[in-house]
Amino acid sequence: MEKTKELLKLTVDESRIVSQLNVPPHRPNLESSFYEEFSIKGIRVDRVEPGLITCTFKVPARLIDRNGYLSSGAIATLVDEIGAALMFAVGSPMDVSVDMSISYLSNAKAEDELEITSKFLGQKGGYYGTLVLLKNKATGEIVAEGRHSLFKKHASKL
């Protein structure tokens, strides 16, 4: 543990540089965060209709794991972001992810083109369900299938 602490310790100069960073707060639904920009930059929305979104995503090298495949964390992020995008409504409260279940079925490599489809499954009160499917466009092979549950607080009637 001590060795790890020593490795992570900043020098006086590094500490000064970090303290001078100006990172403005993220405004949800108004601008993308660094995390969103890093994880889904390059995604192309092909089709939007009520209860359905279809996107194309060319796997970038920045999301590849040490084995050369699209990382499981990147897949989870795509399920989260595209599943939530299906429920997004301008001016409405932000959705909160309640649960995600993802089946990782095959691998995708850098430069593979994926088709990502998000479908609305249903709603009960403020609880919504979506299904997100990631498929390799060239081979037709399913990379992952995710079920994403979200909660949206209803606006007050007062």
N, C-alpha and C positions, 0 to 999 in steps of 0.2 A: 504494500500500500504506500509506503514512504517513497519508493522508487517512482510510482505513478504520480504522486504529488509533486515530486521534484521535476519530472518531465513536463508537467503542466504549468509549472510556475513561470510567471512572466518576468522579464527583466524590467528595470526601471524605465528604459526607453520604450519597450513594448507596452507597458502599462500606460505611459503618457500618451502614446499614439491611440490606444484603444479608448482612453477617456475623452479624446477629442472627436471621436466619431459622432456624427449627428444622424441618428436614425429616427425619422419621423414616425409617429404611431400609425399603425395600419387602420384604415377605415373600412370595415367589412361592407361588402356589397357596393362600394364606391371605387375601389381600386384593388388591384391584385397584390398579394403579399409576395415576399421573396420566395417563400415555399411554393406557392401556386405558380409563380413565374418559372421557377426551376423545374417543377414536376410536369407541368402540362404545356409548356411553351412549344408551339409548333402543331398543336392539335387543330384540325380543320373540321368545322361543323358542316356536314353535308345535307342534313335534313332535320327539320324541326316541325313537329305537329303535336297536337294535344296528346300527351301520354307516350311520346316517342321522340328520342333524339338519336341520330346516327352520325358518328364522327369517323374521321380517318386520322391515324397517328403513326408517323414514321418513327420507329424506336431510335432515340438519340443515344450516342455513346455515353453521355453523362448519367444515364439511368441503368447502365449495365453493371452487373455484379462481377465478382472476381472469377466466375466461371464463364463469363462471356454472354450471359443471358439477361433479359429484362428482369430487374430485381423484384422480389416478391413485395417489397415495400412500395415500389413504383406502381405495381399492379394494384395494390390496395388503395393507393392514392387516386389512381384513375377510377376505380370503382366508387370511391367516396365522392370525388369531384363531379363525375358525370352523372352519378345517381342523384346527387344533390341538385345539379343543374336542371334536372327534369322538373323539380319541385319549385324552382326559383320563380318568384313573382316580384316585379319592381314595386317598391313601396311597402312590401309585406315584411313581417318580422323574419329574421334569419332562421333557417332550419338548423336543427341540432341533430347530429348523427347519434342514434341510440344503439344500433347494432349493425355489424357487418359480418357476413359469412361468405368466405371465398373458397372456391375449389380451384386449385392450381392444376391444370390438366396437361399442359405441354409448355414448351419454352419458345421464346422469341429472342432473336439476336438483333444486334445493332443493324439499322437500316431496313429491317423487316417492316412492312406496312400492315398495320392492324386496323380492322373495322371494329369500332366500339359502338354497341347499341345499348341504350338504356330504355326500359319499358316500365310504365306505371303498373303496379300490381293491384293497388287498392288503398283504401283509407278507412280508418275508424276514428272518428273524432279528430284530434290533432296528430294522429299517428299515421304515417304514410309508408308504403313499401314500394321499392323499385327493384328491378332485375337488370344487372349490367353484364353484358357478354362481350368478351374480347376474343376476336377471331383473326387468324393470319389470313390476309387477303389472297395471297398467292397459293397457299395450300388448302385453305378452307378449314384448317385445324383449329379447334377451340383452344385458346391459351388459358383462359380463366372464365369462370362464371361466378358472379357475386350477387348476393341479396343484400340490399341496403335498406335499413329502417331509419326513418327520420321522424322528428317531432317538430311541429310548428305550433307555436302559441297563437291562439286565435286573438284577433283584435278585440278590445273591450267594446261593449255596446253602449257604454256610458258616454 
